């Protein structure tokens, strides 16, 4: 957790158990009993929900220093989502009883969790807005612009397949493929062996509002 100061972080580290997992490992399953929360020490983890038909909706990509499966620490419920390692990943496993004891002893740790929960809530509200109010054209244009802006500030995201893009956008791979072809035909992007190059940013920004 990036918002913790040194003493608080040492308190968390004192109860953590290191665990290494391979790419593709399922870490938590939605609905299963929650025994711990997790901090990503290295690697990347995706947090997803699945529809009854098996369609995947990515809620969040957990980067090093971030945590997941934290809600059950506070409400005692089951795992709220399925989590899966995208690459070989090192986790710090923080058992629920130990975290609850730490929060009782260090109220500032609870305050740090609340700040991060507020940030996650804002992110999820934005996701709901995108899914409810914008078309796949708008959501895809926004994602492409976000990736380009992240790369410009030194935070490039790994390339995504069309299936992975679909999981981010709450749609299906075929729709992503058609939308990319449409963007290419309009001169907004260029497609080259799976790579996407933006040609007209202003044109993409206009599509965000669709």
N, C-alpha and C positions, 0 to 999 in steps of 0.2 A: 504494500500500500504506500503510494508515493506521498500521501499527506501526513504520515506519521513522523514524529521526530525520533531522534536516536534512541532515547530510553524506551519509548513505546515500541519501536521496531525490535529492540532487543528482547522485550517482553514476548512479542509474537514468536521471534526466532527460538526462544527457550522452550516452546511447546511444539515446535514444528518437527515433522518427520519427512525427510527427503524421499522422494519417489521418482524414479525415471521410467518413462513410458515411450513406446515406439510410436511412429506415425500410424494413425488409424485406430489407436487404442480408445475404446469407449471408457470414459472416466466416471461419469454419472449417467444414470438413466432417469428420464422424467417419470415421476411417480414412485420411485424407489425410496426407501427410508434413507434419510440424510445423516451420515455419521460424521461428516467433516466439511470444512470449507477448504479451498485450495488457493495458493498463490503460485503464479507461474514464475519460476526462477529463470528459465530459458526455454525458448520454443514458442509455440503459438497454439491456442486452443479455441475451437469454435463452440459457441453456445447456440443450440438449435431447438426448435419445436417442430413436430411433424403433424400433418393433417391425417384424418382417417384414411385417406387415399395414399399416404406415404409422401406427400409433397413436403419438402424441407423449407423452413423459413429460418434463415440465420438471424439471430437476435444481436449477437455481439461476437467480435473476435478479441480474445484475451491475449494481450501482449505481455512481455516480461515486466514484472513489477505490479501487475494487476491481479485481481482475485475473482473467484467465481464460486457459485453454490453457497453464497453468504446468507441469503434470506433465511434458510432453515435454522441458522444459528440463533435467530431472533424469534421466529414464529413456531419453531418445533415441527413444522410440516415436512412433507417429502421433498425430494429434489424437484425444483421447478422446471428444469429443462434437461435435455441430453447434452453432454459435452464430449468432444472428441478431439484428440491431438491431431493437429494438421501436419506437424513435423516431429521428429524426436524431441521430447520435452522433459524438462526437469521440474517437478512440482514440490512445493512445500505443503504437506498435508497438516491441517490444523484441526484436531479433534474438537467436536462441538462442546463437550464438557470443559475442556481446557480453555477454549475461547470465552465461554460464559464466565468462568472463574476470573479470567484476565480482565474482562469488562467490569466485573464487580470491583476489582482492585484498582483499576485505572479507568475512571469515567471518561478521560480524554480519548481513550481508544474507541469507546462507544460514540463519542462526538465525531471522531474521524470517519467511522463507518456511516454515520448519518449524512455527513457531507457528501460522501461518495454515492450513497443511495440517492440523494437528491440529484446528483449529476446523471446517474443511470436513469432515473425517472424522466428527466428532461429528454434524454436520448430516446427512450421508448415512446414518449409522447410524439417526438418528431417522426419516429418510424410509423406510428399509427396514422399520423397526418399524411405521410407520403402514400401509404397503402390505401387510405380512404379517399384522398382528394386528388391524387395525381395518377395519370396513366402510366403504363410501362414505358412509353416514350419519355415522359418526364422523369421517371425514376432512374432510367438508364442514363439519360443525359446528365443528371445530377451526380451519379456514381462516377462517370467518366471524368467529369470536371473535378470532383473531389480527389480522385487518384492523381490527376495531373498536378493539382495544387500541392498535394502531399509530396510528390516527387521533386517539385521545385524547391521545397524547404528541407530536402534531405531525408524524407521519410517515404521512400518508394515502397509500394505494396507489391508482394509477389504476384506474378501474372495469374489471372483466374480463368478457368475454363468457362464455356458458356453455361454449363450446368451450375457451376459455383456462382456465376453472376445471377442466374435465375433464382438460386436459393437466397441471395441477398435481397432481391427485388420482390420476392413473393409471387413468382410466375413460373413458367416452364421454359425449358431450354429452346424449344422451337420458336417461342415468341421472342426470346432474346436474339436468336439468329435472324429472324425476319426484321427485327428493329435495327440491328446492326447493319443489315443490308440496305435498309431504308436510309439510315444515316449516311452510309457510304454513297448511295445514289444521289443524295442531296448535297454531296461535297463537304459534309461535316467532319468525316473521319476517313482514314484509309486503313484497310485491313490487309495485313501481310503475314501469312502463315501463323495466324492466331494472335499476332500483335496488333494493337489498336493505336493508331496515331491520330491525334486531333489536328484537323486542318482549319476549322472555323469555330473558335470558342464562342463568339457572340451568337452564332447560329445555334450552338448547343444550349447556351443560356436561355435562348428564346423557347427551346423545347422543354426546359425544366418546368415551365408553368403549364404544360399541357396536362 
